[in-house]
Amino acid sequence: MSNVRMLNRCIFLGIVLVFAAVPVSGRQILTEHEQSGYENYTSYENMMKFLLDIKAASTEMQLGIVGKALLGREIPYAVFSRPAISKPWEALVSGKPVVVLAANIHGNERTLRESNMILIRELATKGTEMNKLLDDLVILMVPSINPDGFNAQPRATRGNALGVDLNRDYMKLEQPALVAYVQNIWHAWHPHIFVDGHNGGSYPYNINYHGPCVASADRRLELLCDREIYPFITKKMEENGYKAWYYSGGDREQWRVGSFDPRSGKNYAPFVNCISILFESPGGQDMETAAKSGLVAYKAILQYVSQNADKVKMHVERARRETIEMGKSAAGDVVVQMKHVAEDYKVSYEIAEGRGEDRRIIKVTGAEIIKKPVATKTRPRPYAYNLEDRAVEAIELLKRHNITVEVLQKDA
């Protein structure tokens, strides 16, 4: 993969006989978060050490660097599949669905970063339920997209070292960390499904989810989430004593989902025909519960895709094929503006009212959910766009998005 180097820091002396993610002493490799009883988040330095320790103790994990953040911190990623895969073309040839599980694009949103790391250990450890899924999937784990924000002093910040919100930079692609992440993960590996881990959402839920509710995208990707993926996540969460529901919040009349702005990752993904899911870990739960419930939610994604690999691939590959066909024939319209309106069905959910000891949980039934994407302004799809020679910055932006810009040699 161009611009990405695989880590090669482990020195092997003699024959390596350790095949599970545990050192010779038999002690399990733990994150700093686990070692502290879920009171302290894992530092950047200890995250890197944890990943290297897991890699050294496992034959199931490939470890690489996406790129560097502004202050020079490396952004690691892990690849899991069986047989081993380390390059995007190998994933394509394998025929397996590609899943990207990421977190910590907001530096101060750290809970699902911890869940991501714990899952890395389980994926790397032979004999675990998660490790068995490596036969069916290609899994990329990116636990910390924004290490500068995580490491900011005196406390972690939402943005990067310049205070820029990386999750609002997907359209401009100006920040080095996000450029590296988009180009070396998204544009290289072409994932079928992507999950982005955040902190937010609504109590009393342990995880809130939200998907590709964008009028410009193939809505069948969104409906697959609504009809199958989200119910599957909810069921797995309930089996483990947790609750899950849509992001972001509601009252006694309606539930409202998140934004549709394409500059955020969840909404950028549909434009490249990828099933995108936002995970938000709400406040109001202790740190251990938050990390463990996030782990269950991440696992549920892998379990669903493993059990429904052909269906997931069919939905995504059909969307990609039809997008190409629309472009070739200049068919349909381009959505310029959109909004969310109420779905045609009613839903039930829980909300919290009051604060502290006065807080109580209210069950709402027969309410609206405001999430159906509707175009409010469109324009005919052009056959092509003509750019003047002076449009240098526009051309460079298109290239950062992996869009081919052709220079005409003759009138066409």
C-alpha positions as a Python dict, from the first residue, in 0.01 Angstrom:
ca = {
    (1, 'M'): (0, 0, 0),
    (2, 'S'): (149, 333, -105),
    (3, 'N'): (256, 573, 172),
    (4, 'V'): (199, 310, 437),
    (5, 'R'): (478, 112, 598),
    (6, 'M'): (421, -204, 793),
    (7, 'L'): (579, -211, 1138),
    (8, 'N'): (883, -433, 1166),
    (9, 'R'): (1004, -374, 1516),
    (10, 'C'): (987, -721, 1663),
    (11, 'I'): (1320, -908, 1692),
    (12, 'F'): (1274, -1280, 1677),
    (13, 'L'): (1549, -1493, 1839),
    (14, 'G'): (1529, -1857, 1747),
    (15, 'I'): (1191, -2011, 1679),
    (16, 'V'): (883, -1825, 1799),
    (17, 'L'): (661, -2073, 1977),
    (18, 'V'): (398, -1834, 2115),
    (19, 'F'): (81, -1842, 1908),
    (20, 'A'): (-172, -1680, 2141),
    (21, 'A'): (-185, -1319, 2257),
    (22, 'V'): (-34, -1400, 2595),
    (23, 'P'): (330, -1377, 2702),
    (24, 'V'): (530, -1684, 2806),
    (25, 'S'): (450, -1622, 3172),
    (26, 'G'): (85, -1698, 3096),
    (27, 'R'): (-39, -1354, 3201),
    (28, 'Q'): (-282, -1194, 2958),
    (29, 'I'): (-167, -872, 2796),
    (30, 'L'): (-391, -598, 2935),
    (31, 'T'): (-451, -239, 2837),
    (32, 'E'): (-362, 32, 3086),
    (33, 'H'): (-736, 94, 3116),
    (34, 'E'): (-794, -264, 3229),
    (35, 'Q'): (-492, -263, 3461),
    (36, 'S'): (-625, 47, 3638),
    (37, 'G'): (-964, -111, 3699),
    (38, 'Y'): (-1107, 102, 3417),
    (39, 'E'): (-1017, 426, 3597),
    (40, 'N'): (-735, 553, 3371),
    (41, 'Y'): (-739, 565, 2993),
    (42, 'T'): (-449, 400, 2811),
    (43, 'S'): (-182, 658, 2728),
    (44, 'Y'): (-58, 696, 2371),
    (45, 'E'): (277, 543, 2463),
    (46, 'N'): (114, 246, 2637),
    (47, 'M'): (-127, 199, 2345),
    (48, 'M'): (170, 163, 2110),
    (49, 'K'): (341, -75, 2353),
    (50, 'F'): (20, -278, 2390),
    (51, 'L'): (-13, -315, 2012),
    (52, 'L'): (351, -420, 1974),
    (53, 'D'): (317, -671, 2260),
    (54, 'I'): (9, -823, 2101),
    (55, 'K'): (183, -838, 1764),
    (56, 'A'): (488, -1006, 1917),
    (57, 'A'): (271, -1271, 2082),
    (58, 'S'): (46, -1351, 1786),
    (59, 'T'): (81, -1484, 1433),
    (60, 'E'): (-269, -1357, 1346),
    (61, 'M'): (-205, -982, 1335),
    (62, 'Q'): (-42, -744, 1090),
    (63, 'L'): (50, -405, 1234),
    (64, 'G'): (104, -91, 1030),
    (65, 'I'): (109, 287, 1034),
    (66, 'V'): (-161, 489, 858),
    (67, 'G'): (44, 809, 871),
    (68, 'K'): (142, 1075, 1121),
    (69, 'A'): (-50, 1344, 1306),
    (70, 'L'): (70, 1706, 1305),
    (71, 'L'): (305, 1660, 1602),
    (72, 'G'): (464, 1350, 1454),
    (73, 'R'): (272, 1085, 1646),
    (74, 'E'): (215, 771, 1443),
    (75, 'I'): (-140, 651, 1379),
    (76, 'P'): (-138, 270, 1405),
    (77, 'Y'): (-373, 19, 1249),
    (78, 'A'): (-402, -358, 1272),
    (79, 'V'): (-514, -602, 1002),
    (80, 'F'): (-668, -940, 1080),
    (81, 'S'): (-758, -1220, 841),
    (82, 'R'): (-677, -1585, 790),
    (83, 'P'): (-471, -1656, 589),
    (84, 'A'): (-278, -1340, 673),
    (85, 'I'): (-345, -1030, 463),
    (86, 'S'): (-131, -717, 472),
    (87, 'K'): (-210, -541, 142),
    (88, 'P'): (-536, -408, -6),
    (89, 'W'): (-508, -613, -325),
    (90, 'E'): (-485, -930, -115),
    (91, 'A'): (-812, -834, 55),
    (92, 'L'): (-976, -781, -284),
    (93, 'V'): (-858, -1117, -416),
    (94, 'S'): (-974, -1293, -98),
    (95, 'G'): (-1337, -1214, -180),
    (96, 'K'): (-1409, -1145, 188),
    (97, 'P'): (-1597, -840, 314),
    (98, 'V'): (-1365, -571, 450),
    (99, 'V'): (-1463, -417, 786),
    (100, 'V'): (-1302, -105, 939),
    (101, 'L'): (-1357, -42, 1312),
    (102, 'A'): (-1219, 296, 1419),
    (103, 'A'): (-1234, 532, 1717),
    (104, 'N'): (-1098, 848, 1879),
    (105, 'I'): (-1123, 1088, 1583),
    (106, 'H'): (-1226, 1330, 1858),
    (107, 'G'): (-929, 1326, 2093),
    (108, 'N'): (-1135, 1362, 2410),
    (109, 'E'): (-1378, 1081, 2317),
    (110, 'R'): (-1184, 788, 2452),
    (111, 'T'): (-1420, 512, 2564),
    (112, 'L'): (-1451, 319, 2237),
    (113, 'R'): (-1076, 357, 2180),
    (114, 'E'): (-1042, 125, 2480),
    (115, 'S'): (-1308, -114, 2347),
    (116, 'N'): (-1123, -121, 2015),
    (117, 'M'): (-795, -221, 2180),
    (118, 'I'): (-953, -498, 2386),
    (119, 'L'): (-1110, -635, 2069),
    (120, 'I'): (-769, -627, 1900),
    (121, 'R'): (-642, -864, 2169),
    (122, 'E'): (-937, -1099, 2123),
    (123, 'L'): (-894, -1103, 1746),
    (124, 'A'): (-525, -1184, 1787),
    (125, 'T'): (-580, -1465, 2036),
    (126, 'K'): (-631, -1810, 1886),
    (127, 'G'): (-930, -2000, 2016),
    (128, 'T'): (-1145, -1697, 2098),
    (129, 'E'): (-1486, -1645, 1940),
    (130, 'M'): (-1359, -1334, 1762),
    (131, 'N'): (-1047, -1504, 1631),
    (132, 'K'): (-1263, -1764, 1455),
    (133, 'L'): (-1415, -1484, 1241),
    (134, 'L'): (-1079, -1427, 1070),
    (135, 'D'): (-1168, -1708, 829),
    (136, 'D'): (-1463, -1502, 701),
    (137, 'L'): (-1354, -1138, 720),
    (138, 'V'): (-1078, -888, 657),
    (139, 'I'): (-1078, -661, 964),
    (140, 'L'): (-893, -332, 1002),
    (141, 'M'): (-873, -179, 1349),
    (142, 'V'): (-780, 189, 1394),
    (143, 'P'): (-803, 263, 1768),
    (144, 'S'): (-683, 626, 1768),
    (145, 'I'): (-722, 848, 1461),
    (146, 'N'): (-640, 1165, 1655),
    (147, 'P'): (-348, 1094, 1893),
    (148, 'D'): (-256, 1464, 1919),
    (149, 'G'): (-601, 1553, 2050),
    (150, 'F'): (-590, 1257, 2289),
    (151, 'N'): (-249, 1365, 2418),
    (152, 'A'): (-323, 1737, 2445),
    (153, 'Q'): (-235, 1908, 2774),
    (154, 'P'): (-363, 1984, 3031),
    (155, 'R'): (-649, 1766, 2903),
    (156, 'A'): (-754, 1585, 2587),
    (157, 'T'): (-922, 1799, 2321),
    (158, 'R'): (-1188, 1731, 2061),
    (159, 'G'): (-976, 1871, 1779),
    (160, 'N'): (-618, 1809, 1670),
    (161, 'A'): (-308, 2009, 1764),
    (162, 'L'): (-450, 2311, 1576),
    (163, 'G'): (-792, 2271, 1733),
    (164, 'V'): (-942, 2149, 1405),
    (165, 'D'): (-1223, 1895, 1430),
    (166, 'L'): (-1099, 1607, 1213),
    (167, 'N'): (-1453, 1474, 1185),
    (168, 'R'): (-1546, 1789, 993),
    (169, 'D'): (-1255, 1768, 750),
    (170, 'Y'): (-1368, 1482, 522),
    (171, 'M'): (-1467, 1718, 240),
    (172, 'K'): (-1169, 1956, 249),
    (173, 'L'): (-913, 1694, 357),
    (174, 'E'): (-673, 1958, 487),
    (175, 'Q'): (-534, 1791, 800),
    (176, 'P'): (-246, 1542, 754),
    (177, 'A'): (-387, 1280, 992),
    (178, 'L'): (-721, 1266, 813),
    (179, 'V'): (-568, 1278, 466),
    (180, 'A'): (-353, 976, 555),
    (181, 'Y'): (-648, 794, 711),
    (182, 'V'): (-883, 852, 416),
    (183, 'Q'): (-626, 776, 148),
    (184, 'N'): (-451, 482, 312),
    (185, 'I'): (-755, 313, 468),
    (186, 'W'): (-1068, 417, 280),
    (187, 'H'): (-934, 468, -71),
    (188, 'A'): (-689, 179, -49),
    (189, 'W'): (-889, -95, 123),
    (190, 'H'): (-1241, 2, 0),
    (191, 'P'): (-1425, -127, 309),
    (192, 'H'): (-1774, -270, 281),
    (193, 'I'): (-1865, -150, 629),
    (194, 'F'): (-1716, 115, 857),
    (195, 'V'): (-1785, 188, 1224),
    (196, 'D'): (-1670, 512, 1389),
    (197, 'G'): (-1657, 516, 1771),
    (198, 'H'): (-1747, 834, 1965),
    (199, 'N'): (-1864, 951, 2307),
    (200, 'G'): (-2213, 1101, 2314),
    (201, 'G'): (-2572, 996, 2275),
    (202, 'S'): (-2852, 955, 2523),
    (203, 'Y'): (-2891, 783, 2860),
    (204, 'P'): (-3018, 523, 2955),
    (205, 'Y'): (-2863, 357, 2651),
    (206, 'N'): (-2511, 210, 2658),
    (207, 'I'): (-2461, 254, 2283),
    (208, 'N'): (-2641, 475, 2034),
    (209, 'Y'): (-2603, 398, 1664),
    (210, 'H'): (-2674, 593, 1347),
    (211, 'G'): (-2613, 510, 984),
    (212, 'P'): (-2599, 642, 627),
    (213, 'C'): (-2912, 863, 629),
    (214, 'V'): (-2808, 1065, 322),
    (215, 'A'): (-3041, 1140, 29),
    (216, 'S'): (-2751, 1121, -217),
    (217, 'A'): (-2670, 762, -123),
    (218, 'D'): (-2825, 427, -208),
    (219, 'R'): (-3095, 405, 58),
    (220, 'R'): (-3083, 28, 49),
    (221, 'L'): (-2762, 54, 253),
    (222, 'E'): (-2950, 247, 521),
    (223, 'L'): (-3244, 5, 515),
    (224, 'L'): (-3011, -291, 565),
    (225, 'C'): (-2893, -120, 882),
    (226, 'D'): (-3247, -43, 1001),
    (227, 'R'): (-3394, -383, 924),
    (228, 'E'): (-3109, -617, 1009),
    (229, 'I'): (-2784, -473, 1144),
    (230, 'Y'): (-2928, -251, 1420),
    (231, 'P'): (-3173, -516, 1547),
    (232, 'F'): (-2881, -762, 1554),
    (233, 'I'): (-2669, -517, 1759),
    (234, 'T'): (-2961, -447, 1994),
    (235, 'K'): (-3018, -820, 2049),
    (236, 'K'): (-2651, -887, 2126),
    (237, 'M'): (-2642, -591, 2364),
    (238, 'E'): (-2953, -713, 2548),
    (239, 'E'): (-2806, -1062, 2577),
    (240, 'N'): (-2517, -905, 2768),
    (241, 'G'): (-2731, -679, 2986),
    (242, 'Y'): (-2693, -358, 2785),
    (243, 'K'): (-2921, -128, 2586),
    (244, 'A'): (-2882, 15, 2235),
    (245, 'W'): (-3087, 256, 2024),
    (246, 'Y'): (-3049, 525, 1759),
    (247, 'Y'): (-2835, 834, 1803),
    (248, 'S'): (-2895, 1112, 1906),
    (249, 'G'): (-3191, 1198, 2132),
    (250, 'G'): (-3561, 1246, 2179),
    (251, 'D'): (-3852, 1354, 2394),
    (252, 'R'): (-4206, 1230, 2450),
    (253, 'E'): (-4307, 1317, 2093),
    (254, 'Q'): (-4024, 1216, 1862),
    (255, 'W'): (-3671, 1082, 1831),
    (256, 'R'): (-3420, 1276, 1620),
    (257, 'V'): (-3113, 1120, 1462),
    (258, 'G'): (-2780, 1288, 1387),
    (259, 'S'): (-2679, 1519, 1105),
    (260, 'F'): (-2644, 1451, 731),
    (261, 'D'): (-2350, 1683, 668),
    (262, 'P'): (-2106, 1504, 430),
    (263, 'R'): (-1800, 1654, 596),
    (264, 'S'): (-1823, 1397, 880),
    (265, 'G'): (-1707, 1038, 843),
    (266, 'K'): (-2044, 872, 891),
    (267, 'N'): (-2189, 1077, 608),
    (268, 'Y'): (-1879, 1072, 386),
    (269, 'A'): (-1884, 692, 369),
    (270, 'P'): (-2212, 668, 171),
    (271, 'F'): (-2055, 878, -106),
    (272, 'V'): (-1800, 602, -157),
    (273, 'N'): (-2077, 340, -123),
    (274, 'C'): (-1972, 202, 212),
    (275, 'I'): (-2213, 104, 490),
    (276, 'S'): (-2128, 351, 763),
    (277, 'I'): (-2230, 326, 1127),
    (278, 'L'): (-2170, 573, 1406),
    (279, 'F'): (-2133, 437, 1758),
    (280, 'E'): (-2181, 683, 2045),
    (281, 'S'): (-2110, 583, 2404),
    (282, 'P'): (-2343, 796, 2621),
    (283, 'G'): (-2254, 950, 2956),
    (284, 'G'): (-2426, 836, 3273),
    (285, 'Q'): (-2255, 495, 3281),
    (286, 'D'): (-1939, 401, 3467),
    (287, 'M'): (-1617, 364, 3268),
    (288, 'E'): (-1604, -16, 3293),
    (289, 'T'): (-1962, -57, 3174),
    (290, 'A'): (-1898, 188, 2890),
    (291, 'A'): (-1585, 7, 2767),
    (292, 'K'): (-1740, -340, 2793),
    (293, 'S'): (-2069, -242, 2628),
    (294, 'G'): (-1872, -79, 2345),
    (295, 'L'): (-1681, -405, 2304),
    (296, 'V'): (-2008, -598, 2270),
    (297, 'A'): (-2130, -352, 2005),
    (298, 'Y'): (-1810, -378, 1800),
    (299, 'K'): (-1825, -757, 1825),
    (300, 'A'): (-2185, -756, 1705),
    (301, 'I'): (-2080, -583, 1383),
    (302, 'L'): (-1822, -852, 1311),
    (303, 'Q'): (-2066, -1129, 1398),
    (304, 'Y'): (-2335, -989, 1169),
    (305, 'V'): (-2101, -942, 873),
    (306, 'S'): (-1953, -1290, 923),
    (307, 'Q'): (-2301, -1446, 922),
    (308, 'N'): (-2422, -1232, 629),
    (309, 'A'): (-2106, -1183, 423),
    (310, 'D'): (-2269, -1237, 83),
    (311, 'K'): (-2558, -1004, 160),
    (312, 'V'): (-2330, -723, 279),
    (313, 'K'): (-2107, -757, -26),
    (314, 'M'): (-2406, -767, -261),
    (315, 'H'): (-2555, -445, -122),
    (316, 'V'): (-2228, -253, -136),
    (317, 'E'): (-2107, -384, -471),
    (318, 'R'): (-2447, -319, -631),
    (319, 'A'): (-2438, 40, -507),
    (320, 'R'): (-2088, 87, -647),
    (321, 'R'): (-2182, -64, -982),
    (322, 'E'): (-2497, 146, -1017),
    (323, 'T'): (-2305, 462, -928),
    (324, 'I'): (-2065, 398, -1215),
    (325, 'E'): (-2355, 332, -1450),
    (326, 'M'): (-2527, 659, -1351),
    (327, 'G'): (-2208, 850, -1415),
    (328, 'K'): (-2154, 694, -1757),
    (329, 'S'): (-2507, 776, -1875),
    (330, 'A'): (-2557, 1102, -1683),
    (331, 'A'): (-2874, 949, -1537),
    (332, 'G'): (-3080, 1086, -1249),
    (333, 'D'): (-3021, 1395, -1038),
    (334, 'V'): (-2752, 1520, -803),
    (335, 'V'): (-2883, 1611, -458),
    (336, 'V'): (-2785, 1966, -363),
    (337, 'Q'): (-2986, 2006, -42),
    (338, 'M'): (-3174, 1761, 182),
    (339, 'K'): (-3348, 1723, 515),
    (340, 'H'): (-3465, 1449, 751),
    (341, 'V'): (-3838, 1386, 791),
    (342, 'A'): (-4042, 1137, 992),
    (343, 'E'): (-4035, 775, 883),
    (344, 'D'): (-4362, 609, 780),
    (345, 'Y'): (-4367, 399, 1096),
    (346, 'K'): (-4374, 466, 1472),
    (347, 'V'): (-4115, 361, 1729),
    (348, 'S'): (-4077, 304, 2103),
    (349, 'Y'): (-3778, 407, 2313),
    (350, 'E'): (-3665, 526, 2655),
    (351, 'I'): (-3567, 876, 2767),
    (352, 'A'): (-3432, 1013, 3093),
    (353, 'E'): (-3604, 1307, 3258),
    (354, 'G'): (-3474, 1505, 3555),
    (355, 'R'): (-3129, 1509, 3711),
    (356, 'G'): (-2948, 1334, 3992),
    (357, 'E'): (-3173, 1153, 4237),
    (358, 'D'): (-3477, 1297, 4059),
    (359, 'R'): (-3384, 1141, 3726),
    (360, 'R'): (-3632, 882, 3603),
    (361, 'I'): (-3661, 667, 3292),
    (362, 'I'): (-3970, 721, 3076),
    (363, 'K'): (-4091, 466, 2820),
    (364, 'V'): (-4218, 641, 2505),
    (365, 'T'): (-4436, 444, 2263),
    (366, 'G'): (-4587, 524, 1923),
    (367, 'A'): (-4354, 819, 1859),
    (368, 'E'): (-4205, 953, 1537),
    (369, 'I'): (-3844, 896, 1440),
    (370, 'I'): (-3702, 1179, 1228),
    (371, 'K'): (-3448, 1008, 1003),
    (372, 'K'): (-3585, 960, 651),
    (373, 'P'): (-3360, 1150, 405),
    (374, 'V'): (-3548, 1365, 153),
    (375, 'A'): (-3394, 1577, -122),
    (376, 'T'): (-3518, 1938, -119),
    (377, 'K'): (-3306, 2064, -408),
    (378, 'T'): (-3152, 1873, -700),
    (379, 'R'): (-2988, 1934, -1036),
    (380, 'P'): (-2953, 1709, -1341),
    (381, 'R'): (-2648, 1484, -1328),
    (382, 'P'): (-2391, 1608, -1583),
    (383, 'Y'): (-2198, 1383, -1815),
    (384, 'A'): (-1877, 1553, -1706),
    (385, 'Y'): (-1738, 1863, -1536),
    (386, 'N'): (-1504, 2096, -1725),
    (387, 'L'): (-1239, 2266, -1513),
    (388, 'E'): (-1035, 2565, -1625),
    (389, 'D'): (-657, 2552, -1610),
    (390, 'R'): (-658, 2797, -1320),
    (391, 'A'): (-866, 2563, -1101),
    (392, 'V'): (-547, 2425, -946),
    (393, 'E'): (-673, 2399, -590),
    (394, 'A'): (-999, 2235, -699),
    (395, 'I'): (-805, 1979, -900),
    (396, 'E'): (-577, 1900, -607),
    (397, 'L'): (-880, 1856, -381),
    (398, 'L'): (-1039, 1612, -625),
    (399, 'K'): (-718, 1412, -639),
    (400, 'R'): (-705, 1391, -258),
    (401, 'H'): (-1045, 1222, -284),
    (402, 'N'): (-903, 968, -530),
    (403, 'I'): (-1100, 1122, -819),
    (404, 'T'): (-938, 1097, -1161),
    (405, 'V'): (-893, 1429, -1342),
    (406, 'E'): (-836, 1385, -1714),
    (407, 'V'): (-660, 1642, -1930),
    (408, 'L'): (-826, 1657, -2274),
    (409, 'Q'): (-585, 1654, -2567),
    (410, 'K'): (-857, 1737, -2820),
    (411, 'D'): (-1204, 1887, -2815),
    (412, 'A'): (-1457, 1630, -2696),
}
